[in-house]
């Protein structure tokens, strides 16, 4: 049986790296923006008349942290599988 090493064509390598990097970057930027908006909601919501806004802001901060962690783990897994498919090249 012939020894075959799976590898992506060189013409696909750079666009795939670019797409993966931009997707992860945009996702993390969105998570940071969500966290900043959450903190803004908390700041505005500390007015006694807007306690619900502060509660929603705290939830937004929590979910933006969870989202950033998920994006980081997912992008690391995708890049690891992608690098394995290159056959070490």
PDB file of N, CA, C and O in Angstrom:
ATOM      1  N   UNK A   1       0.843  -1.164   0.000  1.00  0.00           N
ATOM      2  CA  UNK A   1       0.000   0.000   0.000  1.00  0.00           C
ATOM      3  C   UNK A   1       0.902   1.245   0.000  1.00  0.00           C
ATOM      4  O   UNK A   1       1.831   1.334   0.803  1.00  0.00           O
ATOM      5  N   UNK A   2       0.634   2.198  -0.892  1.00  0.00           N
ATOM      6  CA  UNK A   2       1.487   3.396  -0.952  1.00  0.00           C
ATOM      7  C   UNK A   2       1.295   4.287   0.265  1.00  0.00           C
ATOM      8  O   UNK A   2       0.205   4.379   0.830  1.00  0.00           O
ATOM      9  N   UNK A   3       2.372   4.931   0.647  1.00  0.00           N
ATOM     10  CA  UNK A   3       2.342   5.878   1.773  1.00  0.00           C
ATOM     11  C   UNK A   3       1.874   7.232   1.243  1.00  0.00           C
ATOM     12  O   UNK A   3       2.555   7.850   0.425  1.00  0.00           O
ATOM     13  N   UNK A   4       0.715   7.691   1.707  1.00  0.00           N
ATOM     14  CA  UNK A   4       0.157   8.972   1.251  1.00  0.00           C
ATOM     15  C   UNK A   4       0.051   9.899   2.448  1.00  0.00           C
ATOM     16  O   UNK A   4      -0.515   9.544   3.483  1.00  0.00           O
ATOM     17  N   UNK A   5       0.606  11.094   2.289  1.00  0.00           N
ATOM     18  CA  UNK A   5       0.503  12.113   3.324  1.00  0.00           C
ATOM     19  C   UNK A   5      -0.535  13.141   2.892  1.00  0.00           C
ATOM     20  O   UNK A   5      -0.341  13.821   1.883  1.00  0.00           O
ATOM     21  N   UNK A   6      -1.639  13.270   3.638  1.00  0.00           N
ATOM     22  CA  UNK A   6      -2.647  14.263   3.249  1.00  0.00           C
ATOM     23  C   UNK A   6      -2.103  15.678   3.415  1.00  0.00           C
ATOM     24  O   UNK A   6      -1.479  16.002   4.425  1.00  0.00           O
ATOM     25  N   UNK A   7      -2.345  16.497   2.430  1.00  0.00           N
ATOM     26  CA  UNK A   7      -1.901  17.891   2.485  1.00  0.00           C
ATOM     27  C   UNK A   7      -2.817  18.745   1.630  1.00  0.00           C
ATOM     28  O   UNK A   7      -3.340  18.301   0.607  1.00  0.00           O
ATOM     29  N   UNK A   8      -2.998  19.970   2.067  1.00  0.00           N
ATOM     30  CA  UNK A   8      -3.779  20.923   1.284  1.00  0.00           C
ATOM     31  C   UNK A   8      -2.910  21.497   0.174  1.00  0.00           C
ATOM     32  O   UNK A   8      -1.701  21.650   0.349  1.00  0.00           O
ATOM     33  N   UNK A   9      -3.506  21.809  -0.945  1.00  0.00           N
ATOM     34  CA  UNK A   9      -2.727  22.462  -2.003  1.00  0.00           C
ATOM     35  C   UNK A   9      -2.207  23.815  -1.531  1.00  0.00           C
ATOM     36  O   UNK A   9      -2.872  24.498  -0.752  1.00  0.00           O
ATOM     37  N   UNK A  10      -1.025  24.207  -1.995  1.00  0.00           N
ATOM     38  CA  UNK A  10      -0.466  25.499  -1.549  1.00  0.00           C
ATOM     39  C   UNK A  10      -1.364  26.698  -1.858  1.00  0.00           C
ATOM     40  O   UNK A  10      -1.343  27.692  -1.132  1.00  0.00           O
ATOM     41  N   UNK A  11      -2.155  26.608  -2.940  1.00  0.00           N
ATOM     42  CA  UNK A  11      -3.020  27.740  -3.287  1.00  0.00           C
ATOM     43  C   UNK A  11      -4.160  27.916  -2.290  1.00  0.00           C
ATOM     44  O   UNK A  11      -4.782  28.978  -2.265  1.00  0.00           O
ATOM     45  N   UNK A  12      -4.452  26.913  -1.473  1.00  0.00           N
ATOM     46  CA  UNK A  12      -5.527  26.982  -0.489  1.00  0.00           C
ATOM     47  C   UNK A  12      -4.998  27.372   0.888  1.00  0.00           C
ATOM     48  O   UNK A  12      -5.751  27.869   1.726  1.00  0.00           O
ATOM     49  N   UNK A  13      -3.726  27.150   1.120  1.00  0.00           N
ATOM     50  CA  UNK A  13      -3.142  27.337   2.446  1.00  0.00           C
ATOM     51  C   UNK A  13      -3.313  28.766   2.977  1.00  0.00           C
ATOM     52  O   UNK A  13      -3.812  28.950   4.087  1.00  0.00           O
ATOM     53  N   UNK A  14      -2.915  29.762   2.216  1.00  0.00           N
ATOM     54  CA  UNK A  14      -2.990  31.152   2.693  1.00  0.00           C
ATOM     55  C   UNK A  14      -4.420  31.651   2.877  1.00  0.00           C
ATOM     56  O   UNK A  14      -4.706  32.276   3.898  1.00  0.00           O
ATOM     57  N   UNK A  15      -5.338  31.402   1.928  1.00  0.00           N
ATOM     58  CA  UNK A  15      -6.717  31.867   2.160  1.00  0.00           C
ATOM     59  C   UNK A  15      -7.367  31.225   3.386  1.00  0.00           C
ATOM     60  O   UNK A  15      -8.107  31.890   4.110  1.00  0.00           O
ATOM     61  N   UNK A  16      -7.099  29.943   3.624  1.00  0.00           N
ATOM     62  CA  UNK A  16      -7.686  29.273   4.781  1.00  0.00           C
ATOM     63  C   UNK A  16      -7.131  29.882   6.072  1.00  0.00           C
ATOM     64  O   UNK A  16      -7.887  30.127   7.012  1.00  0.00           O
ATOM     65  N   UNK A  17      -5.832  30.125   6.125  1.00  0.00           N
ATOM     66  CA  UNK A  17      -5.241  30.768   7.305  1.00  0.00           C
ATOM     67  C   UNK A  17      -5.848  32.146   7.528  1.00  0.00           C
ATOM     68  O   UNK A  17      -6.146  32.517   8.663  1.00  0.00           O
ATOM     69  N   UNK A  18      -6.032  32.904   6.457  1.00  0.00           N
ATOM     70  CA  UNK A  18      -6.607  34.246   6.566  1.00  0.00           C
ATOM     71  C   UNK A  18      -8.040  34.190   7.081  1.00  0.00           C
ATOM     72  O   UNK A  18      -8.416  34.964   7.961  1.00  0.00           O
ATOM     73  N   UNK A  19      -8.836  33.279   6.538  1.00  0.00           N
ATOM     74  CA  UNK A  19     -10.235  33.161   6.961  1.00  0.00           C
ATOM     75  C   UNK A  19     -10.324  32.763   8.429  1.00  0.00           C
ATOM     76  O   UNK A  19     -11.113  33.335   9.181  1.00  0.00           O
ATOM     77  N   UNK A  20      -9.517  31.782   8.841  1.00  0.00           N
ATOM     78  CA  UNK A  20      -9.547  31.348  10.239  1.00  0.00           C
ATOM     79  C   UNK A  20      -9.117  32.473  11.183  1.00  0.00           C
ATOM     80  O   UNK A  20      -9.733  32.673  12.230  1.00  0.00           O
ATOM     81  N   UNK A  21      -8.076  33.198  10.821  1.00  0.00           N
ATOM     82  CA  UNK A  21      -7.588  34.278  11.680  1.00  0.00           C
ATOM     83  C   UNK A  21      -8.604  35.410  11.775  1.00  0.00           C
ATOM     84  O   UNK A  21      -8.840  35.943  12.859  1.00  0.00           O
ATOM     85  N   UNK A  22      -9.199  35.777  10.658  1.00  0.00           N
ATOM     86  CA  UNK A  22     -10.178  36.872  10.670  1.00  0.00           C
ATOM     87  C   UNK A  22     -11.443  36.485  11.415  1.00  0.00           C
ATOM     88  O   UNK A  22     -12.011  37.306  12.134  1.00  0.00           O
ATOM     89  N   UNK A  23     -11.890  35.251  11.254  1.00  0.00           N
ATOM     90  CA  UNK A  23     -13.081  34.800  11.961  1.00  0.00           C
ATOM     91  C   UNK A  23     -12.862  34.834  13.470  1.00  0.00           C
ATOM     92  O   UNK A  23     -13.708  35.325  14.218  1.00  0.00           O
ATOM     93  N   UNK A  24     -11.728  34.313  13.907  1.00  0.00           N
ATOM     94  CA  UNK A  24     -11.423  34.333  15.344  1.00  0.00           C
ATOM     95  C   UNK A  24     -11.284  35.769  15.843  1.00  0.00           C
ATOM     96  O   UNK A  24     -11.778  36.100  16.921  1.00  0.00           O
ATOM     97  N   UNK A  25     -10.618  36.621  15.071  1.00  0.00           N
ATOM     98  CA  UNK A  25     -10.437  38.016  15.466  1.00  0.00           C
ATOM     99  C   UNK A  25     -11.748  38.771  15.567  1.00  0.00           C
ATOM    100  O   UNK A  25     -11.963  39.521  16.520  1.00  0.00           O
ATOM    101  N   UNK A  26     -12.629  38.579  14.590  1.00  0.00           N
ATOM    102  CA  UNK A  26     -13.929  39.255  14.628  1.00  0.00           C
ATOM    103  C   UNK A  26     -14.785  38.742  15.788  1.00  0.00           C
ATOM    104  O   UNK A  26     -15.488  39.517  16.437  1.00  0.00           O
ATOM    105  N   UNK A  27     -14.724  37.450  16.039  1.00  0.00           N
ATOM    106  CA  UNK A  27     -15.486  36.900  17.160  1.00  0.00           C
ATOM    107  C   UNK A  27     -15.006  37.441  18.490  1.00  0.00           C
ATOM    108  O   UNK A  27     -15.815  37.790  19.350  1.00  0.00           O
ATOM    109  N   UNK A  28     -13.706  37.514  18.665  1.00  0.00           N
ATOM    110  CA  UNK A  28     -13.169  38.046  19.916  1.00  0.00           C
ATOM    111  C   UNK A  28     -13.442  39.539  20.052  1.00  0.00           C
ATOM    112  O   UNK A  28     -13.690  40.030  21.153  1.00  0.00           O
ATOM    113  N   UNK A  29     -13.397  40.266  18.926  1.00  0.00           N
ATOM    114  CA  UNK A  29     -13.734  41.693  18.974  1.00  0.00           C
ATOM    115  C   UNK A  29     -15.198  41.882  19.378  1.00  0.00           C
ATOM    116  O   UNK A  29     -15.525  42.792  20.140  1.00  0.00           O
ATOM    117  N   UNK A  30     -16.070  41.024  18.866  1.00  0.00           N
ATOM    118  CA  UNK A  30     -17.473  41.082  19.262  1.00  0.00           C
ATOM    119  C   UNK A  30     -17.666  40.783  20.743  1.00  0.00           C
ATOM    120  O   UNK A  30     -18.491  41.410  21.407  1.00  0.00           O
ATOM    121  N   UNK A  31     -16.895  39.816  21.262  1.00  0.00           N
ATOM    122  CA  UNK A  31     -16.988  39.490  22.684  1.00  0.00           C
ATOM    123  C   UNK A  31     -16.506  40.659  23.547  1.00  0.00           C
ATOM    124  O   UNK A  31     -17.093  40.947  24.590  1.00  0.00           O
ATOM    125  N   UNK A  32     -15.444  41.326  23.112  1.00  0.00           N
ATOM    126  CA  UNK A  32     -14.949  42.488  23.857  1.00  0.00           C
ATOM    127  C   UNK A  32     -15.978  43.616  23.820  1.00  0.00           C
ATOM    128  O   UNK A  32     -16.230  44.263  24.837  1.00  0.00           O
ATOM    129  N   UNK A  33     -16.566  43.848  22.662  1.00  0.00           N
ATOM    130  CA  UNK A  33     -17.595  44.884  22.551  1.00  0.00           C
ATOM    131  C   UNK A  33     -18.795  44.559  23.438  1.00  0.00           C
ATOM    132  O   UNK A  33     -19.355  45.447  24.080  1.00  0.00           O
ATOM    133  N   UNK A  34     -19.189  43.283  23.472  1.00  0.00           N
ATOM    134  CA  UNK A  34     -20.284  42.872  24.352  1.00  0.00           C
ATOM    135  C   UNK A  34     -19.949  43.102  25.815  1.00  0.00           C
ATOM    136  O   UNK A  34     -20.808  43.522  26.590  1.00  0.00           O
ATOM    137  N   UNK A  35     -18.709  42.833  26.198  1.00  0.00           N
ATOM    138  CA  UNK A  35     -18.290  43.077  27.577  1.00  0.00           C
ATOM    139  C   UNK A  35     -18.317  44.551  27.926  1.00  0.00           C
ATOM    140  O   UNK A  35     -18.756  44.929  29.012  1.00  0.00           O
ATOM    141  N   UNK A  36     -17.847  45.386  27.005  1.00  0.00           N
ATOM    142  CA  UNK A  36     -17.864  46.826  27.248  1.00  0.00           C
ATOM    143  C   UNK A  36     -19.290  47.356  27.367  1.00  0.00           C
ATOM    144  O   UNK A  36     -19.575  48.186  28.231  1.00  0.00           O
ATOM    145  N   UNK A  37     -20.183  46.881  26.505  1.00  0.00           N
ATOM    146  CA  UNK A  37     -21.580  47.303  26.602  1.00  0.00           C
ATOM    147  C   UNK A  37     -22.208  46.811  27.904  1.00  0.00           C
ATOM    148  O   UNK A  37     -23.019  47.507  28.515  1.00  0.00           O
ATOM    149  N   UNK A  38     -21.822  45.602  28.321  1.00  0.00           N
ATOM    150  CA  UNK A  38     -22.326  45.089  29.598  1.00  0.00           C
ATOM    151  C   UNK A  38     -21.915  45.976  30.759  1.00  0.00           C
ATOM    152  O   UNK A  38     -22.722  46.278  31.638  1.00  0.00           O
ATOM    153  N   UNK A  39     -20.640  46.398  30.758  1.00  0.00           N
ATOM    154  CA  UNK A  39     -20.177  47.295  31.835  1.00  0.00           C
ATOM    155  C   UNK A  39     -20.902  48.630  31.774  1.00  0.00           C
ATOM    156  O   UNK A  39     -21.205  49.222  32.809  1.00  0.00           O
ATOM    157  N   UNK A  40     -21.180  49.105  30.565  1.00  0.00           N
ATOM    158  CA  UNK A  40     -21.932  50.361  30.441  1.00  0.00           C
ATOM    159  C   UNK A  40     -23.345  50.204  31.011  1.00  0.00           C
ATOM    160  O   UNK A  40     -23.846  51.094  31.698  1.00  0.00           O
ATOM    161  N   UNK A  41     -23.976  49.074  30.723  1.00  0.00           N
ATOM    162  CA  UNK A  41     -25.312  48.818  31.274  1.00  0.00           C
ATOM    163  C   UNK A  41     -25.282  48.748  32.796  1.00  0.00           C
ATOM    164  O   UNK A  41     -26.189  49.245  33.465  1.00  0.00           O
ATOM    165  N   UNK A  42     -24.240  48.132  33.339  1.00  0.00           N
ATOM    166  CA  UNK A  42     -24.117  48.057  34.800  1.00  0.00           C
ATOM    167  C   UNK A  42     -23.970  49.458  35.378  1.00  0.00           C
ATOM    168  O   UNK A  42     -24.588  49.783  36.392  1.00  0.00           O
ATOM    169  N   UNK A  43     -23.151  50.289  34.734  1.00  0.00           N
ATOM    170  CA  UNK A  43     -22.931  51.646  35.240  1.00  0.00           C
ATOM    171  C   UNK A  43     -24.219  52.458  35.207  1.00  0.00           C
ATOM    172  O   UNK A  43     -24.541  53.147  36.174  1.00  0.00           O
ATOM    173  N   UNK A  44     -24.952  52.384  34.112  1.00  0.00           N
ATOM    174  CA  UNK A  44     -26.204  53.130  34.004  1.00  0.00           C
ATOM    175  C   UNK A  44     -27.258  52.519  34.916  1.00  0.00           C
ATOM    176  O   UNK A  44     -28.078  53.236  35.489  1.00  0.00           O
ATOM    177  N   UNK A  45     -27.238  51.196  35.053  1.00  0.00           N
ATOM    178  CA  UNK A  45     -28.265  50.510  35.822  1.00  0.00           C
ATOM    179  C   UNK A  45     -28.131  50.657  37.320  1.00  0.00           C
ATOM    180  O   UNK A  45     -29.037  50.262  38.053  1.00  0.00           O
ATOM    181  N   UNK A  46     -27.034  51.211  37.801  1.00  0.00           N
ATOM    182  CA  UNK A  46     -26.900  51.397  39.237  1.00  0.00           C
ATOM    183  C   UNK A  46     -27.788  52.528  39.744  1.00  0.00           C
ATOM    184  O   UNK A  46     -27.899  52.735  40.953  1.00  0.00           O
ATOM    185  N   UNK A  47     -28.402  53.238  38.855  1.00  0.00           N
ATOM    186  CA  UNK A  47     -29.450  54.185  39.229  1.00  0.00           C
ATOM    187  C   UNK A  47     -30.606  53.363  39.794  1.00  0.00           C
ATOM    188  O   UNK A  47     -31.028  52.400  39.154  1.00  0.00           O
ATOM    189  N   UNK A  48     -31.119  53.703  40.944  1.00  0.00           N
ATOM    190  CA  UNK A  48     -32.171  52.872  41.569  1.00  0.00           C
ATOM    191  C   UNK A  48     -33.387  52.616  40.683  1.00  0.00           C
ATOM    192  O   UNK A  48     -34.113  51.646  40.903  1.00  0.00           O
ATOM    193  N   UNK A  49     -33.618  53.455  39.703  1.00  0.00           N
ATOM    194  CA  UNK A  49     -34.776  53.261  38.838  1.00  0.00           C
ATOM    195  C   UNK A  49     -34.520  52.241  37.734  1.00  0.00           C
ATOM    196  O   UNK A  49     -35.457  51.820  37.056  1.00  0.00           O
ATOM    197  N   UNK A  50     -33.272  51.839  37.545  1.00  0.00           N
ATOM    198  CA  UNK A  50     -32.935  50.957  36.425  1.00  0.00           C
ATOM    199  C   UNK A  50     -32.174  49.713  36.882  1.00  0.00           C
ATOM    200  O   UNK A  50     -31.155  49.365  36.285  1.00  0.00           O
ATOM    201  N   UNK A  51     -32.631  49.067  37.884  1.00  0.00           N
ATOM    202  CA  UNK A  51     -31.931  47.889  38.399  1.00  0.00           C
ATOM    203  C   UNK A  51     -31.947  46.732  37.403  1.00  0.00           C
ATOM    204  O   UNK A  51     -31.017  45.926  37.375  1.00  0.00           O
ATOM    205  N   UNK A  52     -33.007  46.644  36.579  1.00  0.00           N
ATOM    206  CA  UNK A  52     -33.070  45.573  35.581  1.00  0.00           C
ATOM    207  C   UNK A  52     -31.974  45.733  34.534  1.00  0.00           C
ATOM    208  O   UNK A  52     -31.445  44.742  34.031  1.00  0.00           O
ATOM    209  N   UNK A  53     -31.632  46.972  34.206  1.00  0.00           N
ATOM    210  CA  UNK A  53     -30.573  47.219  33.234  1.00  0.00           C
ATOM    211  C   UNK A  53     -29.230  46.751  33.779  1.00  0.00           C
ATOM    212  O   UNK A  53     -28.425  46.190  33.036  1.00  0.00           O
ATOM    213  N   UNK A  54     -28.982  46.973  35.054  1.00  0.00           N
ATOM    214  CA  UNK A  54     -27.738  46.511  35.672  1.00  0.00           C
ATOM    215  C   UNK A  54     -27.679  44.993  35.670  1.00  0.00           C
ATOM    216  O   UNK A  54     -26.621  44.419  35.412  1.00  0.00           O
ATOM    217  N   UNK A  55     -28.789  44.337  35.953  1.00  0.00           N
ATOM    218  CA  UNK A  55     -28.817  42.874  35.943  1.00  0.00           C
ATOM    219  C   UNK A  55     -28.540  42.331  34.547  1.00  0.00           C
ATOM    220  O   UNK A  55     -27.805  41.356  34.389  1.00  0.00           O
ATOM    221  N   UNK A  56     -29.128  42.962  33.537  1.00  0.00           N
ATOM    222  CA  UNK A  56     -28.866  42.529  32.156  1.00  0.00           C
ATOM    223  C   UNK A  56     -27.414  42.790  31.760  1.00  0.00           C
ATOM    224  O   UNK A  56     -26.815  42.007  31.023  1.00  0.00           O
ATOM    225  N   UNK A  57     -26.856  43.889  32.250  1.00  0.00           N
ATOM    226  CA  UNK A  57     -25.450  44.184  31.967  1.00  0.00           C
ATOM    227  C   UNK A  57     -24.531  43.142  32.564  1.00  0.00           C
ATOM    228  O   UNK A  57     -23.553  42.742  31.933  1.00  0.00           O
ATOM    229  N   UNK A  58     -24.832  42.696  33.776  1.00  0.00           N
ATOM    230  CA  UNK A  58     -24.021  41.654  34.419  1.00  0.00           C
ATOM    231  C   UNK A  58     -24.116  40.343  33.652  1.00  0.00           C
ATOM    232  O   UNK A  58     -23.124  39.629  33.508  1.00  0.00           O
ATOM    233  N   UNK A  59     -25.311  40.027  33.160  1.00  0.00           N
ATOM    234  CA  UNK A  59     -25.459  38.837  32.329  1.00  0.00           C
ATOM    235  C   UNK A  59     -24.678  38.979  31.030  1.00  0.00           C
ATOM    236  O   UNK A  59     -24.068  38.020  30.558  1.00  0.00           O
ATOM    237  N   UNK A  60     -24.697  40.172  30.459  1.00  0.00           N
ATOM    238  CA  UNK A  60     -23.955  40.416  29.219  1.00  0.00           C
ATOM    239  C   UNK A  60     -22.466  40.242  29.408  1.00  0.00           C
ATOM    240  O   UNK A  60     -21.789  39.685  28.543  1.00  0.00           O
ATOM    241  N   UNK A  61     -21.947  40.712  30.531  1.00  0.00           N
ATOM    242  CA  UNK A  61     -20.517  40.551  30.822  1.00  0.00           C
ATOM    243  C   UNK A  61     -20.176  39.070  30.938  1.00  0.00           C
ATOM    244  O   UNK A  61     -19.185  38.612  30.368  1.00  0.00           O
ATOM    245  N   UNK A  62     -20.990  38.327  31.670  1.00  0.00           N
ATOM    246  CA  UNK A  62     -20.759  36.896  31.848  1.00  0.00           C
ATOM    247  C   UNK A  62     -20.776  36.166  30.510  1.00  0.00           C
ATOM    248  O   UNK A  62     -19.892  35.357  30.230  1.00  0.00           O
ATOM    249  N   UNK A  63     -21.779  36.449  29.685  1.00  0.00           N
ATOM    250  CA  UNK A  63     -21.890  35.751  28.402  1.00  0.00           C
ATOM    251  C   UNK A  63     -20.798  36.172  27.425  1.00  0.00           C
ATOM    252  O   UNK A  63     -20.387  35.365  26.591  1.00  0.00           O
ATOM    253  N   UNK A  64     -20.322  37.399  27.504  1.00  0.00           N
ATOM    254  CA  UNK A  64     -19.218  37.791  26.621  1.00  0.00           C
ATOM    255  C   UNK A  64     -17.936  37.069  27.011  1.00  0.00           C
ATOM    256  O   UNK A  64     -17.137  36.712  26.145  1.00  0.00           O
ATOM    257  N   UNK A  65     -17.731  36.850  28.324  1.00  0.00           N
ATOM    258  CA  UNK A  65     -16.566  36.074  28.760  1.00  0.00           C
ATOM    259  C   UNK A  65     -16.678  34.618  28.311  1.00  0.00           C
ATOM    260  O   UNK A  65     -15.702  34.029  27.846  1.00  0.00           O
ATOM    261  N   UNK A  66     -17.866  34.045  28.452  1.00  0.00           N
ATOM    262  CA  UNK A  66     -18.077  32.669  28.000  1.00  0.00           C
ATOM    263  C   UNK A  66     -17.890  32.579  26.485  1.00  0.00           C
ATOM    264  O   UNK A  66     -17.277  31.634  25.989  1.00  0.00           O
ATOM    265  N   UNK A  67     -18.411  33.549  25.762  1.00  0.00           N
ATOM    266  CA  UNK A  67     -18.257  33.563  24.303  1.00  0.00           C
ATOM    267  C   UNK A  67     -16.807  33.681  23.871  1.00  0.00           C
ATOM    268  O   UNK A  67     -16.374  32.998  22.943  1.00  0.00           O
ATOM    269  N   UNK A  68     -16.054  34.547  24.540  1.00  0.00           N
ATOM    270  CA  UNK A  68     -14.633  34.701  24.196  1.00  0.00           C
ATOM    271  C   UNK A  68     -13.873  33.403  24.464  1.00  0.00           C
ATOM    272  O   UNK A  68     -13.016  33.008  23.674  1.00  0.00           O
ATOM    273  N   UNK A  69     -14.188  32.740  25.582  1.00  0.00           N
ATOM    274  CA  UNK A  69     -13.542  31.460  25.868  1.00  0.00           C
ATOM    275  C   UNK A  69     -13.903  30.410  24.836  1.00  0.00           C
ATOM    276  O   UNK A  69     -13.040  29.650  24.399  1.00  0.00           O
ATOM    277  N   UNK A  70     -15.159  30.358  24.444  1.00  0.00           N
ATOM    278  CA  UNK A  70     -15.592  29.413  23.414  1.00  0.00           C
ATOM    279  C   UNK A  70     -14.925  29.667  22.079  1.00  0.00           C
ATOM    280  O   UNK A  70     -14.517  28.731  21.393  1.00  0.00           O
ATOM    281  N   UNK A  71     -14.814  30.934  21.710  1.00  0.00           N
ATOM    282  CA  UNK A  71     -14.152  31.274  20.446  1.00  0.00           C
ATOM    283  C   UNK A  71     -12.682  30.880  20.498  1.00  0.00           C
ATOM    284  O   UNK A  71     -12.147  30.339  19.530  1.00  0.00           O
ATOM    285  N   UNK A  72     -12.030  31.151  21.625  1.00  0.00           N
ATOM    286  CA  UNK A  72     -10.617  30.793  21.752  1.00  0.00           C
ATOM    287  C   UNK A  72     -10.387  29.297  21.664  1.00  0.00           C
ATOM    288  O   UNK A  72      -9.469  28.844  20.981  1.00  0.00           O
ATOM    289  N   UNK A  73     -11.221  28.526  22.355  1.00  0.00           N
ATOM    290  CA  UNK A  73     -11.076  27.061  22.326  1.00  0.00           C
ATOM    291  C   UNK A  73     -11.387  26.519  20.938  1.00  0.00           C
ATOM    292  O   UNK A  73     -10.660  25.669  20.426  1.00  0.00           O
ATOM    293  N   UNK A  74     -12.468  27.008  20.326  1.00  0.00           N
ATOM    294  CA  UNK A  74     -12.848  26.517  19.005  1.00  0.00           C
ATOM    295  C   UNK A  74     -11.806  26.850  17.964  1.00  0.00           C
ATOM    296  O   UNK A  74     -11.463  25.996  17.147  1.00  0.00           O
ATOM    297  N   UNK A  75     -11.287  28.078  17.968  1.00  0.00           N
ATOM    298  CA  UNK A  75     -10.278  28.436  16.971  1.00  0.00           C
ATOM    299  C   UNK A  75      -8.997  27.632  17.178  1.00  0.00           C
ATOM    300  O   UNK A  75      -8.334  27.265  16.208  1.00  0.00           O
ATOM    301  N   UNK A  76      -8.646  27.355  18.435  1.00  0.00           N
ATOM    302  CA  UNK A  76      -7.461  26.533  18.691  1.00  0.00           C
ATOM    303  C   UNK A  76      -7.662  25.113  18.168  1.00  0.00           C
ATOM    304  O   UNK A  76      -6.743  24.536  17.586  1.00  0.00           O
ATOM    305  N   UNK A  77      -8.856  24.539  18.369  1.00  0.00           N
ATOM    306  CA  UNK A  77      -9.126  23.197  17.856  1.00  0.00           C
ATOM    307  C   UNK A  77      -9.116  23.157  16.332  1.00  0.00           C
ATOM    308  O   UNK A  77      -8.546  22.245  15.733  1.00  0.00           O
ATOM    309  N   UNK A  78      -9.752  24.155  15.707  1.00  0.00           N
ATOM    310  CA  UNK A  78      -9.777  24.184  14.238  1.00  0.00           C
ATOM    311  C   UNK A  78      -8.367  24.316  13.688  1.00  0.00           C
ATOM    312  O   UNK A  78      -8.009  23.614  12.742  1.00  0.00           O
ATOM    313  N   UNK A  79      -7.562  25.199  14.256  1.00  0.00           N
ATOM    314  CA  UNK A  79      -6.188  25.352  13.782  1.00  0.00           C
ATOM    315  C   UNK A  79      -5.369  24.096  14.033  1.00  0.00           C
ATOM    316  O   UNK A  79      -4.520  23.748  13.212  1.00  0.00           O
ATOM    317  N   UNK A  80      -5.602  23.405  15.150  1.00  0.00           N
ATOM    318  CA  UNK A  80      -4.871  22.161  15.420  1.00  0.00           C
ATOM    319  C   UNK A  80      -5.223  21.099  14.386  1.00  0.00           C
ATOM    320  O   UNK A  80      -4.332  20.436  13.856  1.00  0.00           O
ATOM    321  N   UNK A  81      -6.520  20.927  14.090  1.00  0.00           N
ATOM    322  CA  UNK A  81      -6.913  19.952  13.075  1.00  0.00           C
ATOM    323  C   UNK A  81      -6.411  20.348  11.696  1.00  0.00           C
ATOM    324  O   UNK A  81      -6.015  19.494  10.903  1.00  0.00           O
ATOM    325  N   UNK A  82      -6.429  21.640  11.415  1.00  0.00           N
ATOM    326  CA  UNK A  82      -5.929  22.125  10.133  1.00  0.00           C
ATOM    327  C   UNK A  82      -4.437  21.831   9.993  1.00  0.00           C
ATOM    328  O   UNK A  82      -3.986  21.397   8.933  1.00  0.00           O
ATOM    329  N   UNK A  83      -3.667  22.068  11.064  1.00  0.00           N
ATOM    330  CA  UNK A  83      -2.236  21.795  11.012  1.00  0.00           C
ATOM    331  C   UNK A  83      -1.954  20.298  10.906  1.00  0.00           C
ATOM    332  O   UNK A  83      -0.972  19.902  10.277  1.00  0.00           O
ATOM    333  N   UNK A  84      -2.801  19.459  11.511  1.00  0.00           N
ATOM    334  CA  UNK A  84      -2.628  18.015  11.366  1.00  0.00           C
ATOM    335  C   UNK A  84      -2.885  17.584   9.935  1.00  0.00           C
ATOM    336  O   UNK A  84      -2.216  16.684   9.428  1.00  0.00           O
ATOM    337  N   UNK A  85      -3.855  18.223   9.276  1.00  0.00           N
ATOM    338  CA  UNK A  85      -4.181  17.831   7.902  1.00  0.00           C
ATOM    339  C   UNK A  85      -3.099  18.245   6.916  1.00  0.00           C
ATOM    340  O   UNK A  85      -3.034  17.711   5.808  1.00  0.00           O
ATOM    341  N   UNK A  86      -2.252  19.189   7.305  1.00  0.00           N
ATOM    342  CA  UNK A  86      -1.162  19.610   6.410  1.00  0.00           C
ATOM    343  C   UNK A  86      -0.050  18.569   6.393  1.00  0.00           C
ATOM    344  O   UNK A  86       0.834  18.637   5.539  1.00  0.00           O
ATOM    345  N   UNK A  87      -0.069  17.617   7.305  1.00  0.00           N
ATOM    346  CA  UNK A  87       0.948  16.590   7.310  1.00  0.00           C
ATOM    347  C   UNK A  87       2.298  17.105   7.780  1.00  0.00           C
ATOM    348  O   UNK A  87       3.335  16.579   7.377  1.00  0.00           O
ATOM    349  N   UNK A  88       2.298  18.125   8.627  1.00  0.00           N
ATOM    350  CA  UNK A  88       3.559  18.657   9.140  1.00  0.00           C
ATOM    351  C   UNK A  88       4.301  19.518   8.140  1.00  0.00           C
ATOM    352  O   UNK A  88       5.426  19.940   8.406  1.00  0.00           O
ATOM    353  N   UNK A  89       3.694  19.788   6.993  1.00  0.00           N
ATOM    354  CA  UNK A  89       4.372  20.603   5.976  1.00  0.00           C
ATOM    355  C   UNK A  89       4.147  22.071   6.230  1.00  0.00           C
ATOM    356  O   UNK A  89       4.640  22.911   5.477  1.00  0.00           O
TER     357      UNK A  89
END
